[in-house]
Structure formats: structure tokens, C-alpha cells
Amino acid sequence: KCWFLNVILDSLCCCILTNPTDSSKGECVCKKLDCPSLVAPVCGSDTSTYSNECELEKAQCNTQRRIKRLNGDCC
């Protein structure tokens, strides 16, 4: 399991230990995530509009920042 900002992202990334003697030292590595071409726009808490929720989740892993889905349109 990959702990990332107190969120477990099993499907999006995996942790690779950077120090074999200290299991708390790890690096979150994103898995290749093929998102569907479905267009169902969602707004992220980073004020970006993503083409669908999968793209938002992929951005969250790639930036290693928590991005929440917001209701309504992005400004």
C-alpha cells in the first residue's frame, strides 16, 4: 500500500523503499494509468478542469499532491 498524504492509493501508485533498513522511507511511484476517453469534466481543488475523474486521479499521483473533486464549475 502506498501512503500518500494520509491516503492509500493502491490502484494509482506503489511505494519503493529507498532505505531497506527503514520501512518508513519510501518513494511513491505512479503506475501507468490508462484513462478512458470519456468526457465527463470534473473540477479539481487545484482549480483545473479534468476531462474525467480518472484524469484527476492521475494528476494527483503525478504531482504527489492531494486534489479533491469539487462540485460545480472551475473558475
ABEGO torsion letter per residue (X at the ends): XBBBGGBBBAAABBBBBABAABAABBBBBBBBBBBBABBBBBBBAAGBBBABAAAAAAAAAAAGBBBBBBBEBBX
